[in-house]
């Protein structure tokens, strides 16, 4: 699957502005999208820190009113969507391969007002992280492999590509969720000499605890490519 270069979106600013404008609307109880719209939202992975959702809306479909904690989403496909708030709505454009960071989103629903299916990968930040990281920042020491896409006060998004046979420099990271865009196999080399084998599958999501210093080696025959959503303390 070929993806356009990942880039930031400012559409979240529009969303938050609208939410503030709707603050005077009649209060509605927040709802979990998995509960009210299970036909559109599927859990890829979840723990006490993060939930990763696969979101799909066919043209003309609209989900039920729901809310989200602070989150980020990656656009697999899509063209146009309309946000429906209690007393307002706003059209927004989607760009394949883009990432949007957003704060907590109050009650709203999303309509696919375009002509192609919407497919998003949504990362919800459920809890704060206070882990101490002992090691170098991968964006600094392995900048050709870990590319910073965007960040805010809660989340940092990296686009990670490691070629076959390549190894990163020694680094460490905060607790992170990832979404794999390609199959592959890696070995994690810890500072104490131990190794861990990890198999990546396309469209797979996972969670990585805050790490000590480590090296990532691509032991497969093709490049590995995944998005890493790192949660700041």
C-alpha positions in Angstrom: 0.0 0.0 0.0 1.5 3.3 -1.1 0.9 6.3 1.2 1.3 10.0 0.7 3.9 11.6 3.0 2.5 12.0 6.5 1.8 15.7 7.3 0.1 17.7 10.0 -3.4 19.0 9.8 -4.8 22.2 11.3 -8.4 20.9 11.1 -8.4 20.2 14.8 -8.2 23.9 15.5 -11.5 24.4 13.6 -13.0 21.5 15.6 -12.0 23.0 19.0 -13.3 26.5 17.9 -16.7 25.0 17.0 -16.8 23.0 20.3 -16.2 26.2 22.2 -19.0 28.0 20.2 -21.3 25.1 21.0 -20.6 25.4 24.7 -23.9 27.2 25.3 -25.9 24.3 23.7 -28.0 22.0 25.8 -25.8 19.6 27.7 -25.6 16.1 26.3 -24.2 13.0 28.1 -20.9 11.9 26.6 -21.0 8.5 24.9 -18.4 5.9 23.9 -18.4 5.5 20.1 -17.7 1.8 20.4 -21.0 1.5 22.3 -23.2 3.8 20.2 -21.7 3.1 16.8 -20.1 -0.3 16.8 -20.6 -0.6 13.1 -18.2 2.2 12.5 -15.6 1.8 15.4 -13.5 -1.3 16.0 -10.9 -1.6 18.8 -7.5 -2.7 17.5 -5.9 -2.6 21.0 -6.6 -1.2 24.4 -5.0 -1.0 27.8 -5.1 1.3 30.8 -3.1 4.0 28.9 -4.4 4.0 25.3 -7.1 2.8 23.0 -6.5 2.4 19.2 -9.6 2.4 17.1 -10.2 1.6 13.4 -12.9 4.0 12.1 -14.8 3.5 8.9 -17.6 5.5 7.3 -19.0 4.9 3.9 -20.1 7.9 1.8 -23.3 9.3 3.3 -23.0 7.4 6.6 -23.0 9.2 10.0 -22.1 7.9 13.4 -24.0 8.6 16.6 -23.2 11.4 19.0 -20.2 10.6 21.1 -17.0 12.1 22.6 -13.2 11.4 22.8 -10.4 12.2 25.2 -7.3 13.8 23.9 -6.3 11.9 20.8 -4.7 11.8 17.3 -5.9 10.3 14.1 -4.2 9.1 10.9 -6.1 9.3 7.6 -5.9 6.0 5.6 -8.5 7.3 3.2 -11.1 10.0 3.0 -12.1 13.1 1.2 -14.6 15.2 3.2 -16.4 15.0 6.5 -18.9 17.1 8.4 -18.8 17.5 12.1 -22.2 17.8 13.7 -22.3 19.6 17.1 -25.4 20.2 19.2 -26.0 23.6 17.6 -23.6 23.9 14.7 -21.8 21.9 12.0 -18.6 22.3 9.9 -17.2 20.7 6.8 -13.6 19.7 6.7 -11.3 18.2 4.2 -9.3 15.0 4.8 -5.9 14.3 3.2 -4.7 10.7 2.8 -1.6 10.2 4.9 -2.1 13.1 7.3 -2.1 13.2 11.1 -4.3 15.4 13.2 -3.7 16.0 17.0 -6.7 17.1 19.0 -7.6 17.8 22.6 -10.6 16.2 24.3 -13.6 16.4 22.0 -17.0 17.0 23.5 -20.2 15.5 22.1 -20.4 15.4 18.3 -21.0 13.1 15.4 -19.2 12.7 12.1 -20.7 12.3 8.7 -18.9 11.2 5.6 -20.0 14.0 3.2 -17.6 13.0 0.5 -17.7 10.4 -2.3 -15.0 7.9 -1.0 -14.9 5.8 2.2 -13.4 7.4 5.3 -10.9 5.2 7.1 -9.1 6.6 10.1 -6.8 5.1 12.8 -7.6 6.9 16.0 -5.3 6.9 19.1 -7.1 7.9 22.3 -4.9 8.9 25.3 -6.6 7.5 28.4 -4.2 8.3 31.2 -1.1 10.4 31.9 2.3 8.8 31.8 5.1 9.6 34.3 7.8 7.1 33.3 11.4 8.2 33.4 13.2 7.6 30.1 17.0 6.8 30.3 18.4 7.3 26.8 18.8 9.5 23.8 15.8 10.8 21.8 15.5 8.7 18.6 14.4 11.8 16.6 17.8 13.3 17.4 20.1 10.3 17.1 18.3 8.4 14.3 16.6 11.3 12.4 16.6 9.5 9.1 14.6 6.6 10.6 12.4 8.5 13.2 10.8 11.5 11.5 8.8 13.9 13.8 5.4 14.5 12.2 3.7 16.6 14.9 3.4 17.1 18.6 1.4 18.9 21.3 1.6 18.9 25.1 0.3 15.4 25.3 1.3 13.4 22.2 4.3 13.2 19.9 3.8 11.5 16.5 6.8 9.9 14.6 6.9 8.2 11.2 9.3 5.4 11.5 11.0 3.6 8.5 13.9 1.2 9.0 15.4 -0.5 5.9 16.3 -4.2 5.8 19.4 -5.0 7.8 19.5 -1.5 9.3 19.9 -0.7 13.0 19.0 2.4 14.9 21.3 4.3 17.2 20.9 3.5 20.9 17.8 5.4 22.1 14.9 5.3 24.5 11.3 6.4 24.2 8.2 7.2 26.3 5.3 4.8 26.5 3.9 4.6 22.9 1.3 3.1 20.8 2.0 2.1 17.2 0.2 1.2 14.0 2.1 -0.9 11.5 1.9 0.0 7.8 3.9 -2.9 6.6 4.8 -6.4 7.6 8.3 -7.1 9.0 10.4 -8.5 11.8 12.6 -6.6 14.2 14.9 -7.4 17.1 15.1 -5.1 20.1 18.6 -5.1 21.6 18.5 -3.9 25.3 21.5 -2.3 27.0 21.9 -5.4 29.2 22.5 -7.6 26.2 19.1 -9.3 26.1 17.1 -9.3 22.9 13.4 -9.4 22.0 11.9 -10.5 18.7 8.9 -8.6 17.5 6.8 -9.5 14.4 4.9 -6.7 12.7 1.8 -7.3 10.6 0.1 -4.8 8.3 -2.7 -2.9 10.0 -1.6 -4.1 13.4 -1.5 -2.0 16.5 0.4 -2.4 19.7 1.8 -0.7 22.8 5.4 -0.2 23.9 6.2 0.5 27.5 8.7 3.3 28.3 12.1 1.8 27.5 15.6 1.8 28.8 18.3 2.4 26.2 17.9 0.1 23.2 18.7 -0.5 19.5 16.1 -1.6 16.9 17.3 -3.9 14.2 15.3 -4.8 11.1 15.9 -8.5 10.5 13.4 -8.8 7.7 13.8 -8.7 3.9 11.9 -5.5 3.4 11.6 -2.1 5.1 9.4 -1.8 8.2 7.1 1.2 8.4 5.0 2.2 11.3 3.5 5.3 13.0 4.5 5.8 16.7 2.3 7.9 19.0 4.4 8.7 22.0 2.7 9.9 25.1 4.4 12.6 27.1 4.6 12.5 30.9 
